[in-house]
Amino acid sequence: MIESKLIKLCQELSKKEMTRFREFAQSPFFNKHDAVQKLVGFLHAVYPQFDERKCRRELVYQQLFPGEAHDQAKLALIFTYTQRLLDEFLMQEQFAEETRLQRLLLLRRLRQRKWYDRYEKVMANALEDLQRGPSQGGADLWYEAELATEGDAYYAQTSTPHMAHHLYQKQVLLDRYYLAEKLRDACEMAVRRHIQKSDYAARLLEAALQEVGAHPESYATAPLVMIYYRLYLMLLQPSHAHYDEALLTFERSLSQLPGEELKTIFNFFQNYCIRQINQGDERFLQEIFRLYRAQLEQDLLIEDGYLSEWHYKNIVTTALRLREVDWVKIFIEQYAGRLSPEARANAYRFNLASYHYAMGQYDKVLELLVHVEYSDLRYNLGAKALLLRTYFDLEEFEALHALAVSFRHYLQRRKLMADFRKQGYYNLFRFTRRAAFIKASRPFRPAGDTQRNLSKLQQDIAAADAIFNKAWLVEKVGEL
């Protein structure tokens, strides 16, 4: 096969897209180059089998220029032209979906041509559709601000009195759009700081927080601004009160928000709950389970037809900790088919291993973990933690010791892992290793020594800032 970016991109097109690209290339409005039309027609004919037998340079050249001696430079030029045409096709395909952008551009052209009657009709239709159509969240704020910008340009050009309000309306809309976007990004940065190191400081964020905090009544009809403001306070200063206020604000505005916005906001609540759970607050286990089930009922966790493997894992983990073993077994099997094909096998095995661990079926856990691929950091961390717990319960103390030592070196090599995450796993392995030593040596030591060691371990666990799987560790030490 020809080593070509064009062919590689054509391989990624769907059959329908490839057909539309051929039609696009044949349209004289977009392309008048005969050799480009022939090349796209040839690529459409062989799609999707772009193999060596069908796509040799000499064969392609003869399809374009029959009877001519092979000229590689000429062929390369045709490929370059066709690549540019494909870029234009992709832009046109995207533009066809951007109906709001189309309308804004139409308004600009109508104004420039001074076709004012048609302009006012299109503007009225745009505003009516905005009020009547389904909410698009932050996109609505942007679009309203752009319509107000265009309306003010029309007023500046025509001095039409009934369009004079657009400048003032634009200021209100720009404020709301800016604040919603600024606060949404601030929430995302707050979450990411717990995943990887970042020293980025958001300029003007403090001013945005002060503005909304001082004038909440001004944004009572801007639900996104108030939701993200409450969410940021919740993420910045974790407390039950901030969580409850943010959730209440969100629930009051559910009907006004589109699916994509709902997914984003649910995700912030989930991340907050996970942080609280990791810090030992068991109240949030039931809370996050409620959030997950609400999203499953509305299909909000499905992206491009698939359930994310990480949602799958988190739901299983949460349900198992709540002892919802019957529910989780059904869930694992029911949703395995909705995972993406490339992630399905790994996710299914890992989560089934977690289920078997909860059922005390440790041999099945070890059998499944052997087949889990550890290329992803999250699977690597999760599988090693599950393996650690399994070794502890099986009293495989030598294997546990070797795993703890190797995992400590693994963490030391991960320079970009956030300190909170690194410390949480480090403490889990360190304290579990100590508990295993106490458990293994108990028959050979005086009871008083064992009790003192256990008391000291419990104190150290209670004083530690971060321990992943802390509830499991506390339970196991309690049993000792």
N, C-alpha and C positions, 0 to 999 in steps of 0.2 A: 504493500500500500504506500502511496505517496505520503511522505512525512509533511503534513500540511495542517495548519491551524484551522483552515476552512473546513477540511474534511472532518477533523475532530469535532468541530462545532456542529456540523451537519449530523454527526452521529448522535448528538445530544438532543436534536429536534424530534418532536413526535411526528408520526406519519401525517397528521393533519397540518402541522406547521411546515413540514417539508413540501407538501402540496401547495400551501399558500405561498411559500417562498418561490416556487416555480411560477405561479400565477403573477406574483409581484415582479419577477424578473422579466416576464413576457409583456408587462404593461409599458407601453412607450412613454407614459408620463414619468415613470421612475427609471427606466433603463432603455436606452436605444442601441446598446452595444450588442451586435449579433453574436459574437463569440461568447460573451457572458451568458446570454440566453441559452446557447447550446450547452455550455458547461453546467448550468443549473439544471437543464433538462436531463443531461447525462447523470448527474448526481441523484436526481429524483428517480431515475430509472433503476439505478443499482441499489438505492436505499433499501434496507439498512446494511447491506453486505458490502462494505467498502474494503474488500480484501485485495491482496496482491494480484490475484488473477484478473480481477475486473478493473483495478485502478492503477495499472502500470502507467508511468509517464507517457511512454510511446503510444499506448492504446488510447489514453485520454486525448493526446495531441491529434491523433488521426480522426477521432470523433469530432474534433473542432475544426481541423484543417485537413480534410481528406486528400491524400495524394502528395502532400507537401513533405519535404525533408524535415526531420525533427529539429525544433529550435527551442531549447530549454528556456532561454531568456524570454522568448515570446510567451511560452506557456506560463512562466512565473508571473508575468505581467497580467495575464488574464486572471490568474488566481488572486492577485492583489486587488484587481477591480471587483471581482466577485465577492471577496471578503468585505470590501467597503459596502457593497450592495447588501450583503447579509446584515451588516451593522445597521444600515438604514432601515431594512425590513424589521429588525428587532425594535428599533425606535418607533416605527409606525405601529407595530403591534401593541407596544406599551401605550402609545398616544391614544390608540383607539379605546383603551380602557379608562383613560383619564378624561371623563366627560366634563368634570368641573374645569379642568385646565382648558379644554376645548372652548367652553363657554366664555371663560375669561379672555382668551385670545380673540374670539369672535367679537366680544364687546370692544376690545381695543381697536380692531380693524374697522368696525362700524363707526366708532368715534372718529378715527383718523380720516375716513371717507365722508364724514359729516352726514351719514344716513341716520339722522336723529330719531325719526319715528320708529324705525326698526330697532335701534339701540334701546329705546325705552321699553319696547315690548319684550326684548330678550332679557333686559335687567329685571323687569317685573316677574317674568317666568322663573328666573334664577332664584329670586327671593322667595317666591311662592313654593318652589320645589324644595328649597332649604327648610322651610317651616313644615312642609307636609311629609317629606321623606324621612326614612329611618335615621336615627342619630349616628354620626360617625365620630363622635368624641372630639379629640383635639383637631381633627381634620376640619370639622365644622367651624371651629374658631378661626383657623387659618383662612378658610374659604370666605367666611363672612368679612374678615379684615381685608382680603383682596378685593371683594366686591365693593366694599366701602372705599378702598383706594381708587378703584376704577370710577366709582360714582363721583368722587371728588374731582378727579381729572376731567370728567364730563362737565361738572359745574364750572371749573376754571375755564373751560373752553366755551361754554354757552351762557354762563350766568343764569341758568334756569333756577328760579327760586326754590322749587320743591326738591332740588338735589343738594341744597346748601348744608343739610344736616350730616352729610356723609363724612365730612372731616372730623366732626366731634364723635360720631359713631365709631369711626376708625380708631380713635384713641382708646376708647373703652375696650374695643375688641382686641386691639394689639396688646393692651395690658393683660387681658385675660389669657390670650394665647401665649404670651411670653411667660407669664407666671405659671401656667399649667405645664408648659414644656420645661421650664427651669426647675420646677419642683419635682416633676417626674424624673428628670435626669439626676437630680440630687438624691432621690430615693435609690435609683439604680447604682449610683456611685457608692452610696452607703452600704449596699449589699455587697458590691464587688470588693470593697475593702476587707471584707471577711473571707474572701476567697484568694485574692492575691494582693501583694503589696502595691500600694499606690500612694504617692505624695502629692497628687494633684489637688489644688485648692480652687474651688469654684468661685470666681469673682462675681460679685453682686448678689450672691446667694443670701447673705445676711440681710441685705436691703429688701429682697423679695420676701423673706420670712417676716421682717418687721412690718412690711406693708400689709400683708394678709392678716397677721396677728393683731394689728392695730385697727383694721377696718373689715372685720369678717362680714359685717352686714352688706358691704359693697359687693361681695362675691357670693352672696346667698343664692343667686341665680346662675352661678358658674360652678356647677358641682365638681368639675375636674380640679379646679383650683383648690377648693376646700378639701377634697379627698386626698390629694397629694400633699397638701400642707399637713394634714393630720397624720398621714403615713410617714412623712419625714420626721415629725416629732416622735412618732412611735419608734422609728429606727434609730434616731439620734439619742433619745433618752428612754430606753426600754422600760415600760411600766404597764401594769394592767390597765390603768386609767387611760393612757394614750391609745392602747390597743382597742379598748372598748369604744372610745370616742371615734376613732378612725373607722371601726367596723360599723358603728351606727350611722355615720355620715355616708358610708358606702351603701349600706342597705337601703337607705332612704332614696338613693339615686339610681338603683339597679335598672329601673325601666328606662332611664334616660341615656344609658351607655351602650355602645355597640359591643359585639362579641370580643373583638380584639382588645378593646380597652378593659373589658371585664377580665380577660386572661391575664393582662399585665398586673392589674390590681390584686387579683387573687394570688398571683405569684409573690407579691410583696408580703401579703399576710402569711403565706406559707413559709417564706424565708424567715420571717420574724418568729413564727411558731417553732421552727426547727432550731433556731438559736436558743430559744427559751428551753426547749426540751434538752438540748445538749448541755445546758447549764443546770439541769436537774429539776426544772419546773414541770411536774407531771400533769398539771392542769391543761397544758397545751397539747398533750397527746390527743385527748378527746376533741379538742378544738380543731386541730389540723385534720383529723379524720372527718369531721363534719364538713370542713371546707372542701376536701377531696371528693367526698360523696356528692356534694352539691354540684361540683363541676362535672363529675361523671354523668350525672343526670341530665345536664345541659349540653353534653358533648364538648365542653370548653377545653378539655385537655387533648383533644384530637387536632393535630396539625398536619395538613396535607394528606389527610386520610389515615394518619398513624398516631398512636399514643406514644409519647416520648418514653424511652427506656428508663429515664430518671424519675419521671412521675410514677411509672410502674414500680420501680424499686422503693420509692419513698412511701407509696401507698401500702405496699406489702409490709415494710418495716413498721409503719405506724399501726396497722391492723394487728400484727403479731404481738406488739408490745401491749395492745389492749386485750389480748387473748381472744381476738376474733378469728380463731383458727378455721372454723367452718366457712365463714365468709371469705377469708383470704384464699383458701384452696380453690373455691369457685372462681374468685377473681383472677388468680394466676392462670387458670386454664381458659377462662372466658376471654380474657384480653390478650393472651399470647399471640393470637392471630391478628391482632390489631397493631402489633409492633412492626417497625420497618423490617424488611427481610434481612438486611445486613446486621441488625442488632438483635434479632429475635432469639437466636440460639443462645447467645451469651446471657442475655437478660433473663430468659426463661430458666436456664440452669442455675444462675446465681440466686434468683428469688425462690426457686423450688428448694435449693439448698437451705435457705433461710427458714422456709416452712418446715423442712425435715428437722432442722435444729430445734425449732420450737416444740416439735413433737417428740424430741429425744431420740431421733433416729440418726445417730451420729455416723454410722457407716455410710448411709446414703449421702450425708453432707460431704464427707471426704471424697466419695466417688464422683459427685457432681462438680466439686471445686477443681478437680484435676482437669476438667474440660473447659473451665472458664479462662478466656484469654485476658491477660493482664496489661494489654497495651494502653488502656485508658487509666488515668490516675485514679478516678473514682472507684472503678472496679478493683484496682490494685489495693487501695486502702480498705474498701469494704470487705473484700475476700480475705485479706490477711487478718482483719479484726474478727471475722466469722471463724476463721481457722484457729485463731488464738482461743476463742471461747470453747470451740469443740475440743481442742487438746486439753483444756482445763477440766472439762467435764469428763473426759475419758481418762484423766490422770496420766496423760502422756507428757510427763514433766520434762524429759530430755528434749523432745521435739518442741515443746513450748519454749524452753530456754533458748534453743537454737533460733527459733523464729523471732523471739524478742530481740536477740543480739543483731540478727541480720536486718530487722526492721529499723532498729536505731540507726544503723549505717545508711539505710535507704532514706530516712528522714533527713539526715545530715547532708545528703547529696542534693536534696530538693531545695535549692536556694530561693526559688520564686514562690514557694508555697507560703500562704499567709501564716503569720506567727500563731494566730488563734487555732487554726486547723492543725498545724504541726504540733503545738503543745497538747492539744486534745488527744491526739493519737499517741503521742509520746507518754503521756500520763496513763492512758489506758494500758499500754504494754508494760510500763514500769510497775504499776501497782498490781497488775495481774500476775506478773512474775513474782512479786513479793508474796502475794496470796498463795501462789502455787508452792513456793518454798515452805511457807508455814504449813500448808496442807500436807506436803510430802514428808516433812520432818516431825510432824506432830506425834507419831507413835514412838519416837526416839528421844523426845525432850520432855522435861518436867512440865506439868500442866500450867504452872505459874508463868514459865517463860513463854509458852504459847499464848496465854491470855494477854500478857504484856505486849507481845509483838502484834497481836490482833488489835488491841486498843490503840497502839501507836499507828497502825495502818489505817484504822478508821478515822483517826484525827487528821492524818495527812490527806486522806481522800476528801474529807469535809473542807479542808483548808485550800485545796487545789482550785485554781480559777477555772480550768477547762478540763473535762474528761469526757471523751466520747464513750457511749454505752455505759454511762455512769450508773444508771439504774440496775443494769445487770451486775456490775462490779459490786455495788453496795449489797445487792441480794446475796451474791456468792460469799462475800466476807461475812455477812450476817449469819449465813448457814454454818460457817466455820466456828 
